[in-house]
């Protein structure tokens, strides 16, 4: 088992740091899956703890200048699964991200398995300055890999692009002060509503003129779903009530300036956020509560 | 039809209807008296008065005069109800507390009479929010019977110079003593805490003092815990008027400048600490 990668471009280092920071805001611990082509950050939470799921994937070629890995078994399972605390990784990178000349990431065996970050800093004297961080990880045995499969794209009732996250964040922060849960409702007509009902107050915020992404044939189920939605009328709302803290956490954690955030709603079951960026995608599932 | 303009969309008429160009104005003024969960609202043709009371000893009033609104209508002569102030402020600032320059949250506020909720409609950049806040019967408010004839001492000063004194009040002291006098030390704030006593003196000749009308020396003590919330009003105000009457009751009036050149008033009344009267 071997993993070694090197980030050189300052833009890549910053972007990689932002991704890790985003993940660290969303999950205390997560699974890092390393394959020869991609890196995945995965969270599969127990239903008792909220049941949130995160699936974030990035293409290594877009970040790393050098990349070398060898899985548990080269032929059948050329992959590595590690469990780590993303905050540790984020903290190692955060302070040096402005000046680092290069960042090397290695899987090492110290007292425990570690991801060792070797960060090269500029120096005036010609002697190189290097900062080392050992982030302890645990290696997940192969028999447990099954727990970390890519979640299926849900058979959603409505798919809508979210408005500017800044506006949404303000609204959700206020609502968080009023209630523990929020109802997210949307239709195929570009309308989104956030509703809070408590003993004291009912608040509804309406967004309109949003776009509804059209799912091409590569998502077969989505497309077939769309026709049924069309059948039942574009203005019909699908809605789900979710834990408002989880929603606020998702909005607050965004550091990656996504090109688009899509919100898919399976009526009264789950909200699926799909964050699209040039070189990464992040999926966030919040189950409905009742 | 005189009433036709007061018909709401669904045909009913509102007892109270107000439109405001900037909802944050209202939120800011309400924050000045937000030291208790709920506030009683008294509406009349002149505008809205929000009242918050604590321990039957302190009362804070915020006035939103009718002219502050771009449209203000009352169907009945007066109307009153009680709302949760925390929720109301949260609703008014639903699009965030700090305004983006050039962007304003417009507000339409309506109340349909006894038993109906207070409705707010807020709009900012095409995004709308509807709020419906449950109302309760208004509390009977304390009458401090504070009239200008009985005022003994009165000082009007710029708020700036009081801000620092109030921000650094020694909270280990139970009381704040306010001394006002035609002779030295003119105006003195004192606390008596664990670490010792502090006195802050203000001369009547100071540039900060705009009016000084003291007839005789009075010295009264007020519970510091009751006065501390008035810092919120002080922080926003530009001028403050400090008055005491012959019974030692204290009136603090704050003048708060609002965006469009208008002014609003917030006032605090506080009764003196009885033990120290003898």
Interface residues (C-beta under 8 A of the other chain):
Chain A: X163 X167 X170 X171 X174 X175 X177 X178 X199 X200 X201 X202 X203 X204 X205 X206 X207 X208 X209
Chain B: X84 X86 X87 X90 X91 X93 X94 X95 X96 X124 X125 X126 X127 X128 X129 X130 X131 X132 X133 X134
